[in-house]
């Protein structure tokens, strides 16, 4: 199995039964990945979410519900979410 890397394009599903969307790996924290999940409209970026996810057996990343992060990973996640917030309010 290939290890995921920052910048890899992956598939993400927020909740069972919901649409599978494209995402990009923003950070890898052990078994977890922080994903940039973009919403596009008419070819334009309209919203960016940062999701904490884990790869499932079907090779689709699913939202991680319960997880514990190292301090550095917590800081990275906070900064990614802050950046996404700034992008979303431009």
Secondary structure, DSSP 8 states (H G I E B T S, - for coil): -----TT-EEEEESSTTS--EEEEEEEEETTEEEEEEEEEETTEEEEEEEEEEEE-TTS-EEE-SS----HHHHHHHHHHHHHHHHHHT-
